Amino acid sequence: MLIRAFLLLFLIFSSAYTTFSLYEDQVGLMDWHQRYIGKVKHAVFHTQKAGRKRVVVSTEENVLASLDLRHGDIFWRHVLGHKDVIDGIDIALGKYVITLSSGSTLRAWNLPDGQMVWESFLSGSSPSRSILLVLSNLKVDRDSLILIYSSGYLHTVSSTDGEVIWKKELANEGLDIQHIVHPEGTDDVYAVGLTSSSQFVAYKINARKGELLKHERMVFPGGFSGDISLVTSEKVVALDSTGSILVFIIFKDGLINFQQVHIADLVQDFTGAAVLLPSKLTGMVAIHINKFILFLRVTYEGKLEVVDKVAYGAVISESLSLSEGHQAFGLIKHGVGKIHLSVKSINDWGSNLLEESSAIDSQKGLVHKVFINSYIRTDRSYGFRALIVLEDHSLLLLQQGEVVWSREDGLASIVDVTTSELPIEKDGVSVSKVEQNLFEWLKGHLLKLKGTLMLATPDDVAAIQQMRLKSSGKSKMTRDHNGFRKLLIVLSRSGKLYALHTGDGRIVWSFLVNALRKSETCENPNGLKIHQWQVPHHHAMDENPSVLVVGKCGLNSDAPSVLSFVDSYTGKELKILKHVHSIAQVIPLPYTDSTEQRLHLLIDTDGHAHLYPRTPEALGIFKSELGNIYWYSVDANNILRGHAVKENYFKDVGDDYYFATKYVWSVVIPSESEQIIATATRKLNEVVHTQAKVTVDRDVMYKYISKNMLFVATVAPKAAGDIGSVIPDESWLIVYLIDTVTGRILHRMTHQGSQGPVHAVLSENWVVYHYFNLRAHRYEMSVIEIYDQSRADNKDLLKLVLGKHNLTKPVSSYSRPEVLAKSQSYFFAQSVKTIAVTSTAKGITSKQLLIGTIGDQVLALDKRFLDPRRTVNPTQAEKEDGIIPLTDSLPIIPQSYVTHAVKAEGLRGIVTVPAKLESTTLVFAYGVDLFFTQLAPSKTYDSLTDDFSYALLLLTIVALVVAIFITWIWSEQKELQEKWR
């Protein structure tokens, strides 16, 4: 009985190690979550009242956030939709944050906690720019009025409940209202703007009642260029059509008057055309002339005087009111490794209220925006703090010449991701840290034992978690034998590279690609992509891995491109190629040279191919494999084309790495009935463990495994819009599986009454795609599996042993095998942003779909739920094969959310990376937030968990040995007593 009791105790304890739930103290051990906001475009400080000092910001990622001015932490944050662009923010009544989004949605948020107080939708008929103005000096029954101009209408809204008090239509053909002006001490507002026929228009309206008092317009014979700049509440300035004359426009009391000033009279040696810079400096004008910024003051007599000239690139803040009639603004100039901040009084330009210099990391780039705020020092003088937005989208706060805090918000705009292995541990260095002495070892395992027996106090739980983090070594800068520690190399929209450690998410290094920074030679850098360039193995282990960054300078497809090669370990730029040919496609080839540099084929807009690296060795490899290189392109005219390289490359251009290409095939999708909306291909590095699949009746089916398979989804032209924009009878979704070498259509299927958007993932021999069913008013997910029927007779075991079956022959796309397709569709309860699939080192582990939901979470769905063989009543053999009974909907199990309780806000993409441990895949989800975790689709069958208690196992074994020894003594005593009877 005692032996049975100890065995029962052992089974209870050992069963605890086979559960895979995530406990609260395990959060952060295998995953991390980072919150960002993006590049700030509007900022409003709130520091007047006692309590938390904060700054409310809106960003280019459509994020509204309240930040702590002391530490830069997020008090609260709202991530709006990608169509909900924030046009302006302000604070009303000292307690509401007012936001205007997409010109039609006005919201009020509670300043302390960010809860939405009210929401109003503003109607309009014609598109126009959006203007938000809170009239804090004009109150109606203790209510501040909010003026909004959008969609051709001027609205007045109550700040307490969002009710529209009145609205006035100002829409006129070609009219562009640019400013709403409220002269202090009056109940009137002015709406001023320009028309396409060079007319200046001014509306004078009573702000309380909405009554139109005056409407005047006047034509300027010289015409206007660009926007107008507000100088005072009665005066604006514009440039004439030649850019050489400043036109002052006075609209006092509804009367319009033009005054002209030639820039050549103010600036000597003036040539070319000036540019009026947008600024809100009272009584000041800033213009860009000949690589300089010229500051002009408007005197009381209406004359202009030049007060300063600074180098172009200096950044100006909006004016800040210090006291009645006293305003200041911030000016930032760039130095070598420093920025120079000065706060100037608009009334007295000669004296600086503040002048200081601060050292800034050169990898952050230039300053793009600055917002200043004042505070009262202990000596009753004014102090200033500056919120600075930098070129890499990072945000920092300067005060008293020091950086108080900084945020790497460029990580909110990741456009591409790749990975890199860490360096190998050097000889003589232990891979894992062992405890310093026996006491620490015993203390640690006793704490783990207390935690297992649920006897640990909260302090013990915290100590256990710290000990796990310390002993795991997950943040070391060397490889681990399980392959969990890697570098995530990410590229942001600003053109900056970051290397993130998978252990804790910290930034190992960052590099701002200089060639992709906005400059005179590269006005619009875009089209950024990142590729693995060099991945050392075996004979090239002394080389560091590197990545290739591809971009282009310009919005046109034929714009010159930039290639930058960056070391993955150090972040240093190894080589750069500027202003090379245009790039339409980048094709990584499955070949490497002796230094493990991967060959890449870059296709320009003329259809010609360029080989990189440009070395004789790479050229020799490329020529030897010329007949095996194919690629495809999707034309804007609904044409799919296959391409190959001509053997007779151009010799007359003197470039051996420049090749002509040819069309191999084309598939024309009729644009009258279909429009391509989505494509998907297999991952280049995907590993398939086996081609054979054993069916329920013990038959063998062979997967159609081809890296050249392409998934294409098309919809009816009328159904290319948003969901619900077309009736079911006029909508259809057609999917194709196409071989990209021959252009052969392997399978085609039509979903009547269905519509996009379509999100798809292609892996092994199957594709899963998500779409909307208009007839059922629900989302659906469908699966298609392709099998190779030409190998159906290869089931002879003797042939398999002797190697006489044709499975040993290479697969060719030109063999035209007979294929069999199986498909099934299911309802799915959520909208989807992106879909990915898990990947492991050997491809043995079961697959899981990683679905990025509309709620910005990642759901792991077993591929078995999307098995086309599912039936309503599976047989016993089918159940043994793991086939799940058929239901019309796919289950959403709360425990299957990879992101647990957190959200990866603004989710845009999911990347999976295989670890060396076959059971585990690494998952990285990115958007405004970043989330990383380890996932075991088939559980960790090949390793023990990190929290496995070896001490408990040892105690259990000792207890069993003692129990066996005691029972043996009892048995001997009992046997001796039996013999004496």
Protein Blocks (a to p, Z undefined) as FASTA:
>chain_A
ZZmmmmmmmmmmmmmmmpccdcfklgoklgccdddebjcfbdcddfkbgcjdddddddfk
opacdddfklopafbdcdddfklccfbdcdehhlaccddeehlaccdddfklopafbdcd
dddfbdcdddddddfkbcgehiacddddeehiacdddfklopafbdcdfbdehiacfbdc
ddehiabdcdddddfkopacdddddfklopafbdcddddfkopedjdddfblmbccdddf
kopaccdddfeehiacdddddfklmpghiehjddddddddehiacddeehiacdddddfk
opacdfbdcdehiacdddddfbghiacdddddddehiacdddddfklmmbcfbdcddddd
fklopafbdcddddddfkopacdddddddfkopacddeehiafbacdfklmmcfbdcddd
dddddehiafbdcdfblklmmmmmmmmmmmmnopacfklmmmmmmmmmmmnommpcbdcf
komaccdddddfkopacdddfklopafbdcddfklpccfklmbgghiacddfbdcehjlm
mpccdddddddedjbfkbccddddddfklopafbdcehiacdfbdcddfbdcfkopacdd
dddfkopacdddddfklmmmmmmmmmmgccddddfkopacdddddfbdcfklopakbccd
ddfbdcdddfklgccfbdcdddfklccfbfbdcdfkopacdddddfkbccdddddfklmm
cehiacfklgccddddddfklopafbdcddehiacddddddehjbccdddddfklopacd
dddddddfklmmmmbfklmmnopafklpccdfklopaddddddddddfbdcfbdcddddf
komaccddddddfkopacdddfklmcckbcfbdcfklmmnopacddfbdcddfklpmnlm
accehiabdcddddfblkbccdddddfbccdddddfkopfkbccfklcfklmmmmmmmmm
mmmmmmmmmmmmmmmmmmmZZ
